[in-house]
């Protein structure tokens, strides 16, 4: 077995050079193409964390958006001002003035936000600590390794882990896309006998309501769950970085995501759902070499290797010769992190 740099690295060296990306960004910047400049500077800091020349340019763009926020407030356009402040903080997480102004603007809106609510741990504060450490470890590794790619989450519920991930990305100056997949209508039917005969379903019927939010709960929010979550996350990262894919995986993953994944969070509970995710991402060549897989339900079904995510992942590796994985760490009572690598014969 031999190993080589990915073909895209060999074919497009400038894509893998932080210095070249800054040069491209400066050209866009001088031409007035601020979104193009941001894209190239973001690529540079993805390749080398905190890359000085790119970071300095991003601070300049942050100041531009901060000034824009003042202008929008003067025009009494608080929604536009909020978006500009979010952008300013993304591009310079040390912008304390923008952070203070954003917090004030959000507090004035006094809007309920379930993305801040932990539904899983009996001690929500402990759950938050566990997930913050989990995502921080994952993204520190991605940043230090220079792995490009986006965040994909499968199974969103109320958006709690998605929000923690967004806050981690923002504070680390990691300008990645966030792709969220969920039916927002509970779990699918148990079509696989592996799920149907499992301890938690055939035995305890643990998810009798299929983890679906009651209609009255959604009505009290005043908007559909997926829109509520998107609105909450867009107070953390910019609108153009958050993508919500509504529907069962069997539908939304018929066409694999057209991105590369740096971190994949699989919070989809079931064997069948996990199979659908892993298979689609492999078929679409979505996994970036060295990416992190966070199996949030690894210890469901009494942690039996015959059920759930443990079985799905083992069968995936057995049936896909081009991949190998190594365990990294476990988190909470429920989760396990793995590195996933591409191999060539």
C-alpha positions as CSV (number, residue, x, y, z in Angstrom):
1,X,0.0,0.0,0.0
2,X,1.3,3.5,-0.9
3,X,0.2,6.9,0.2
4,X,0.4,10.2,-1.7
5,X,-0.9,13.7,-1.5
6,X,-4.4,14.1,-2.8
7,X,-4.6,14.9,-6.5
8,X,-6.1,18.3,-5.8
9,X,-3.0,19.2,-3.8
10,X,-0.7,18.1,-6.6
11,X,-2.8,19.8,-9.3
12,X,-3.6,23.1,-7.6
13,X,-0.7,24.1,-5.4
14,X,-1.9,27.7,-5.0
15,X,-5.1,26.4,-3.3
16,X,-2.9,24.9,-0.6
17,X,-0.6,27.9,-0.2
18,X,-1.7,30.5,2.5
19,X,0.6,33.1,0.9
20,X,-0.9,32.6,-2.5
21,X,-4.4,32.9,-1.1
22,X,-3.6,36.2,0.6
23,X,-2.2,37.5,-2.7
24,X,-5.5,36.5,-4.4
25,X,-7.4,38.1,-1.6
26,X,-5.5,41.4,-1.9
27,X,-6.2,41.5,-5.6
28,X,-9.9,41.1,-4.9
29,X,-9.8,43.6,-2.1
30,X,-8.2,46.3,-4.2
31,X,-10.7,45.6,-7.0
32,X,-13.6,46.2,-4.5
33,X,-14.6,42.6,-4.3
34,X,-14.9,42.2,-0.6
35,X,-16.6,38.9,-0.6
36,X,-13.9,37.4,-2.9
37,X,-11.2,38.9,-0.6
38,X,-12.8,37.4,2.4
39,X,-13.1,34.0,0.7
40,X,-9.3,33.9,0.0
41,X,-8.3,35.2,3.4
42,X,-10.6,32.6,5.0
43,X,-8.8,29.9,2.9
44,X,-5.4,31.2,4.1
45,X,-6.4,31.0,7.8
46,X,-7.8,27.5,7.2
47,X,-4.5,26.3,5.9
48,X,-2.4,28.0,8.6
49,X,-4.3,28.9,11.8
50,X,-4.1,32.6,12.6
51,X,-1.9,33.3,9.5
52,X,-0.7,36.9,10.2
53,X,-1.1,38.5,6.7
54,X,-4.6,37.1,6.3
55,X,-5.6,37.9,9.8
56,X,-4.6,41.5,9.4
57,X,-6.6,41.8,6.3
58,X,-9.6,40.3,8.0
59,X,-9.4,42.9,10.8
60,X,-9.7,45.6,8.1
61,X,-12.8,43.9,6.7
62,X,-14.2,43.6,10.2
63,X,-13.8,47.3,10.7
64,X,-15.7,47.9,7.4
65,X,-18.6,45.8,8.6
66,X,-18.6,47.5,12.0
67,X,-18.9,50.9,10.4
68,X,-21.7,49.5,8.3
69,X,-23.5,48.4,11.5
70,X,-23.4,52.0,12.8
71,X,-24.9,53.2,9.5
72,X,-27.7,50.7,9.6
73,X,-28.6,51.6,13.2
74,X,-28.7,55.3,12.2
75,X,-31.2,54.3,9.5
76,X,-33.2,52.4,12.2
77,X,-32.6,49.0,10.5
78,X,-31.7,46.8,13.4
79,X,-31.9,43.5,11.5
80,X,-29.3,44.7,9.0
81,X,-27.2,46.2,11.8
82,X,-27.2,42.8,13.6
83,X,-26.0,41.0,10.5
84,X,-23.2,43.5,10.1
85,X,-22.1,43.1,13.7
86,X,-22.2,39.3,13.4
87,X,-19.9,39.7,10.3
88,X,-17.6,42.1,12.1
89,X,-17.1,39.7,15.0
90,X,-16.6,36.7,12.7
91,X,-13.7,38.5,10.9
92,X,-12.2,39.7,14.1
93,X,-13.3,37.8,17.2
94,X,-11.3,40.2,19.4
95,X,-13.6,43.1,18.4
96,X,-14.9,43.7,21.9
97,X,-17.0,46.8,21.0
98,X,-18.9,44.9,18.3
99,X,-19.5,42.0,20.7
100,X,-20.9,44.3,23.3
101,X,-23.2,46.1,20.8
102,X,-24.4,42.7,19.4
103,X,-25.2,41.4,22.8
104,X,-27.2,44.6,23.6
105,X,-29.1,44.4,20.3
106,X,-30.0,40.7,20.9
107,X,-31.1,41.5,24.5
108,X,-33.4,44.2,23.3
109,X,-35.1,41.8,20.9
110,X,-35.9,39.6,23.9
111,X,-36.5,36.6,21.7
112,X,-36.8,33.0,22.9
113,X,-33.9,30.8,21.5
114,X,-34.0,27.1,21.9
115,X,-30.5,26.7,20.4
116,X,-29.3,27.6,23.8
117,X,-31.2,24.8,25.5
118,X,-29.7,21.3,26.2
119,X,-32.3,18.6,25.9
120,X,-30.1,15.5,26.5
121,X,-28.2,15.9,29.8
122,X,-30.1,15.9,33.1
123,X,-27.5,18.6,34.1
124,X,-27.6,21.1,31.1
125,X,-24.6,23.0,32.4
126,X,-22.5,19.8,32.4
127,X,-23.8,19.0,28.9
128,X,-22.7,22.3,27.7
129,X,-19.2,21.9,29.2
130,X,-18.8,18.5,27.6
131,X,-19.9,19.7,24.1
132,X,-17.8,22.8,24.3
133,X,-14.7,20.8,25.1
134,X,-15.6,18.3,22.3
135,X,-16.0,20.8,19.6
136,X,-13.0,22.8,20.8
137,X,-10.8,19.7,20.6
138,X,-12.1,18.8,17.2
139,X,-11.6,22.2,15.7
140,X,-8.2,22.8,17.3
141,X,-7.1,19.6,15.6
142,X,-8.5,20.7,12.3
143,X,-6.9,24.1,12.6
144,X,-3.5,22.9,13.6
145,X,-3.6,20.2,10.8
146,X,-4.5,22.7,8.1
147,X,-7.5,20.6,7.0
148,X,-9.9,22.6,4.9
149,X,-13.6,21.7,4.7
150,X,-16.9,22.5,6.3
151,X,-19.1,21.3,9.3
152,X,-21.9,18.9,8.6
153,X,-24.4,17.9,11.3
154,X,-26.9,15.1,10.9
155,X,-29.6,15.2,13.6
156,X,-30.1,18.8,14.9
157,X,-33.0,18.6,17.3
158,X,-33.2,22.1,18.8
159,X,-29.8,23.3,17.5
160,X,-27.9,23.1,20.8
161,X,-24.7,21.5,19.5
162,X,-24.9,23.4,16.2
163,X,-24.8,26.6,18.2
164,X,-21.8,25.5,20.3
165,X,-20.0,24.6,17.1
166,X,-20.8,28.0,15.5
167,X,-19.6,29.8,18.6
168,X,-16.4,27.7,18.6
169,X,-15.8,28.4,14.9
170,X,-16.4,32.2,15.4
171,X,-14.1,32.5,18.4
172,X,-11.3,30.6,16.6
173,X,-11.5,32.7,13.5
174,X,-12.5,29.6,11.4
175,X,-14.8,30.8,8.6
176,X,-16.4,27.5,7.7
177,X,-19.8,26.7,6.3
178,X,-22.3,25.0,8.7
179,X,-24.6,22.4,7.0
180,X,-27.5,21.1,9.2
181,X,-29.5,18.0,8.2
182,X,-32.7,17.0,10.0
183,X,-36.3,16.2,9.2
184,X,-37.4,18.6,12.0
185,X,-40.3,16.3,12.2
186,X,-38.8,13.5,14.4
187,X,-37.1,10.2,13.5
188,X,-38.1,8.2,10.4
189,X,-39.9,4.9,10.4
190,X,-37.8,2.0,11.6
191,X,-37.3,0.3,8.2
192,X,-34.2,-1.6,9.3
193,X,-34.6,-4.8,11.3
194,X,-31.4,-3.8,13.1
195,X,-33.2,-0.9,14.6
196,X,-36.6,-2.5,15.0
197,X,-35.2,-5.4,17.0
198,X,-32.9,-3.3,19.2
199,X,-33.0,-2.9,23.0
200,X,-34.1,0.7,22.9
201,X,-36.9,0.3,20.3
202,X,-38.2,-3.3,20.5
203,X,-37.5,-3.4,24.3
204,X,-38.1,0.0,25.9
205,X,-39.7,1.9,22.9
206,X,-37.5,4.7,24.0
207,X,-38.5,7.1,21.3
208,X,-42.3,6.5,21.3
209,X,-42.8,10.1,20.0
210,X,-40.0,9.7,17.4
211,X,-38.3,12.7,19.1
212,X,-40.7,15.0,17.5
213,X,-41.4,18.4,19.1
214,X,-45.1,18.6,20.0
215,X,-47.3,20.9,17.8
216,X,-48.1,23.1,20.8
217,X,-44.4,23.6,21.6
218,X,-43.7,24.7,18.0
219,X,-46.7,26.9,18.0
220,X,-45.4,28.7,21.1
221,X,-42.2,29.5,19.2
222,X,-44.2,31.3,16.6
223,X,-42.3,29.8,13.7
224,X,-41.2,26.3,12.4
225,X,-38.3,24.7,14.2
226,X,-35.9,24.9,11.2
227,X,-36.5,28.6,10.8
228,X,-36.2,29.2,14.5
229,X,-32.8,27.4,14.6
230,X,-31.5,29.2,11.5
231,X,-32.5,32.5,13.0
232,X,-30.7,31.7,16.3
233,X,-27.5,30.6,14.6
234,X,-27.4,33.7,12.4
235,X,-26.9,35.7,15.5
236,X,-23.5,33.8,15.8
237,X,-22.3,33.3,12.3
238,X,-23.3,35.1,9.1
239,X,-26.4,34.0,7.1
240,X,-24.3,32.9,4.1
241,X,-22.5,30.3,6.3
242,X,-25.6,28.5,7.6
243,X,-27.4,26.0,5.4
244,X,-30.4,24.1,6.7
245,X,-31.4,21.0,4.8
246,X,-34.9,20.0,5.9
247,X,-36.1,16.4,5.3
248,X,-35.3,12.8,6.0
249,X,-31.8,11.7,5.0
250,X,-33.3,9.2,2.5
251,X,-34.5,12.3,0.6
252,X,-31.9,15.0,1.3
253,X,-28.9,12.8,0.7
254,X,-30.1,11.3,-2.6
255,X,-27.6,13.8,-4.0
256,X,-24.5,13.9,-1.8
257,X,-23.5,17.4,-0.4
258,X,-21.3,19.3,-2.8
259,X,-18.7,20.2,-0.2
260,X,-15.8,18.7,1.6
261,X,-16.2,17.9,5.3
262,X,-13.7,18.7,8.0
263,X,-16.0,17.7,10.9
264,X,-19.1,15.5,10.7
265,X,-21.4,15.3,13.7
266,X,-23.7,12.2,13.5
267,X,-26.5,12.7,16.0
268,X,-29.0,10.5,14.1
269,X,-29.5,7.8,16.8
270,X,-30.4,4.9,14.4
271,X,-28.4,2.3,12.5
272,X,-30.3,3.0,9.3
273,X,-29.8,6.7,9.5
274,X,-26.1,6.4,10.2
275,X,-25.7,4.0,7.2
276,X,-27.5,6.5,4.9
277,X,-25.2,9.4,6.0
278,X,-21.9,7.5,5.8
279,X,-22.8,5.9,2.4
280,X,-23.9,9.2,0.8
281,X,-20.8,11.1,2.0
282,X,-18.5,8.4,0.8
283,X,-20.3,8.1,-2.6
284,X,-19.9,11.9,-3.0
285,X,-16.3,12.0,-1.9
286,X,-17.2,14.4,0.8
287,X,-14.8,13.2,3.5
288,X,-11.7,15.3,3.6
289,X,-8.6,13.2,4.5
290,X,-8.0,13.4,8.2
291,X,-11.5,14.7,9.0
292,X,-13.2,14.1,12.4
293,X,-16.3,12.0,12.8
294,X,-18.3,12.7,16.0
295,X,-20.7,9.8,16.7
296,X,-23.0,11.3,19.3
297,X,-25.0,8.2,19.8
298,X,-22.2,5.7,19.9
299,X,-23.3,4.3,23.2
300,X,-27.0,3.9,22.4
301,X,-28.5,0.4,22.5
302,X,-26.4,-0.6,25.5
303,X,-23.2,0.2,23.5
304,X,-23.7,-3.1,21.7
305,X,-21.6,-3.6,18.5
306,X,-24.7,-5.3,17.0
307,X,-26.8,-2.1,16.9
308,X,-26.8,1.6,16.1
309,X,-23.8,3.6,15.2
310,X,-21.2,1.1,16.3
311,X,-22.5,-1.5,13.8
312,X,-23.1,1.0,11.1
313,X,-19.6,2.4,11.3
314,X,-18.0,-1.1,11.4
315,X,-19.9,-2.2,8.4
316,X,-19.0,1.0,6.5
317,X,-15.3,0.4,7.1
318,X,-15.6,-3.3,6.1
319,X,-17.3,-2.4,2.9
320,X,-15.2,0.7,1.8
321,X,-11.6,-0.3,1.1
322,X,-10.7,3.3,0.5
323,X,-11.1,4.4,4.2
324,X,-9.6,3.6,7.5
325,X,-10.3,5.0,10.9
326,X,-8.6,5.3,14.3
327,X,-10.4,6.1,17.6
328,X,-9.5,9.5,19.2
329,X,-11.5,10.2,22.3
330,X,-14.9,9.6,24.0
331,X,-17.1,12.3,25.4
332,X,-19.9,12.4,27.9
333,X,-21.9,9.2,28.4
334,X,-22.8,9.0,24.7
335,X,-20.2,10.0,22.2
336,X,-17.0,8.9,20.4
337,X,-14.7,10.8,18.1
338,X,-12.7,9.1,15.2
339,X,-10.2,10.2,12.6
340,X,-11.1,9.1,9.1
341,X,-8.5,8.8,6.4
342,X,-8.5,8.0,2.8
343,X,-6.2,5.3,1.6
344,X,-4.9,4.3,-1.9
345,X,-3.7,1.0,-3.1
